[in-house]
Structures are given as C-alpha cells and as structure tokens.
Amino acid sequence: MVEPFLGTWKLVSSENFEDYMKELGVNSAILNLAGSAKVNILISKDGDTITIQTESIKNTVISFKLGVEFDETTADNRKVKSIVTLDGGSMNHVQKWLGKETMIKRKIVDGKMVVEYAMNNIVSTRTYEKV
C-alpha cells in the first residue's frame, strides 16, 4: 500500500550518506555539496502511476508503475534501469547500471519516512519528517 508514503517529506537526519555516494562513484565536488544539502521529497499517486519528486542541489522527478522496469537518470547523472516494488510495508527501489546495483528501501517508522540506501557493504540511513 503506497498511501502512507504520499505527501511532502523533509530531510531531518542523515547517516553515512557520503560513504554511500563514494561507493556509487560520485565525484568529490558533488559529494561536498550533497552532504549538506537540504532535501525535500514529494511522493504522489495518480491512478496506478507513482511520482517521486526530489528537490535538492539537482531536482529530479521519476514516475513509474509498481513492478514495471523504467529508465531513470539519477541526480548524479547515472543512467539506470529501475524497478520499484512494495514488500511488507517497504517501498523497494532497485537501480541497475554497468553491472552494478543499489537498493533504496523506504519505510514508514513512527510517522517518519526512513530511507535506507545500500550498495555492496555500504549502508546509509536518511530520515524524513512529513511537512
């Protein structure tokens, strides 16, 4: 059920995000900016299409249907194949590119959106509060 994720969310805490970005291969100039950036995420739904709009250093918008692969250009300009599924209350977003893979797992915990970013053995957790 996607409804608990709908709305506008602001970043309130971030752990280990710089290490995660390094694992993705993000260059150091962007790393410095991204670490301190304010981030807002707007998640909306129209029929069976979900849209995630991220406002930060670089704004991004993705629209997708659950379980259907789509092309995505990430904020750090990676061209990836993505698929988003719901599993046990988590919204799982897998990105694949050049033989690599990362998982972004969103879940609602005590009214906050907790987002876990994982690649290889690097995990970052960012917490968002509803605006």
C-alpha positions in Angstrom: 0.0 0.0 0.0 1.6 3.2 -1.2 -0.7 5.6 0.7 1.5 6.0 3.8 4.3 7.4 1.6 2.2 10.0 -0.1 3.0 13.7 0.8 5.9 16.0 1.2 8.9 15.0 3.3 11.9 17.0 4.5 15.3 15.5 5.4 15.9 15.7 9.2 18.9 13.3 9.7 21.5 11.5 7.6 24.0 8.8 8.4 26.8 7.6 6.2 25.5 9.2 3.1 28.9 10.4 1.9 30.3 6.9 2.0 27.3 5.6 0.1 27.8 8.3 -2.6 31.5 7.4 -2.8 30.5 3.7 -3.4 28.2 4.9 -6.2 31.3 6.7 -7.8 30.1 10.2 -7.2 32.9 12.8 -7.7 34.2 14.8 -4.7 32.9 18.2 -5.8 29.3 16.8 -5.8 30.0 14.9 -2.5 30.8 18.1 -0.7 27.6 19.8 -1.9 25.3 16.8 -1.4 26.3 16.1 2.2 25.0 19.4 3.4 22.1 19.9 1.0 18.5 20.4 2.2 16.3 17.7 0.7 12.6 17.6 0.2 10.7 14.7 -1.4 7.2 14.8 -2.7 5.5 11.5 -3.4 2.2 11.5 -5.2 0.0 9.0 -7.0 -2.3 9.3 -10.0 -4.2 6.1 -10.8 -1.5 3.4 -10.8 1.4 5.8 -11.5 3.6 7.0 -8.6 5.7 10.1 -8.9 8.7 10.9 -6.6 9.9 14.4 -7.0 13.2 15.3 -5.1 14.2 18.9 -4.5 17.8 19.4 -3.7 21.0 20.6 -5.4 19.6 19.0 -8.5 15.9 18.4 -8.8 14.7 15.1 -10.1 11.4 13.6 -11.0 10.6 9.9 -11.6 7.2 8.4 -12.5 6.6 4.7 -12.5 4.2 1.8 -12.0 5.0 -0.7 -9.3 6.7 -3.7 -10.6 7.4 -2.3 -14.0 11.1 -1.5 -15.0 11.8 2.0 -16.2 14.7 4.2 -17.3 15.9 6.7 -14.8 18.6 9.4 -14.8 19.7 9.9 -11.2 20.7 13.2 -9.5 24.4 12.2 -10.0 23.6 11.6 -13.7 23.8 7.8 -13.8 21.6 6.2 -16.5 20.0 3.2 -14.7 17.2 0.6 -15.1 15.0 0.9 -12.1 12.1 -1.1 -10.7 10.1 -0.2 -7.6 8.0 -2.7 -5.6 6.1 -2.8 -2.4 7.1 -5.6 0.1 5.8 -5.8 3.6 5.3 -2.1 4.1 8.6 -1.2 2.4 8.9 0.6 -1.0 12.0 -1.0 -2.6 13.7 0.8 -5.4 16.4 -1.2 -7.3 18.7 0.7 -9.7 21.0 -1.3 -12.1 23.7 0.1 -14.4 27.0 -1.1 -15.9 26.9 -4.4 -13.9 26.3 -2.6 -10.6 23.2 -2.4 -8.4 21.9 -0.4 -5.5 18.8 -0.7 -3.4 16.8 2.2 -1.9 14.4 1.0 0.7 11.7 3.4 2.0 9.6 2.6 5.0 7.4 4.5 7.5 8.5 4.2 11.1 6.7 6.2 13.8 5.2 8.6 11.2 8.7 9.3 9.7 10.0 8.0 6.3 13.2 6.1 6.9 15.2 5.6 3.7 18.0 3.0 3.6 20.5 3.2 0.8 22.6 0.2 0.2 25.4 -0.8 -2.2 27.8 -3.6 -1.7 28.5 -3.5 2.1 27.9 0.3 2.4 24.6 1.3 4.0 23.3 4.9 4.6 20.1 5.8 6.5 18.3 9.1 6.0 15.2 10.1 7.9 12.5 12.4 6.7 9.6 14.1 8.5 6.2 14.9 6.8 5.8 18.6 6.1 
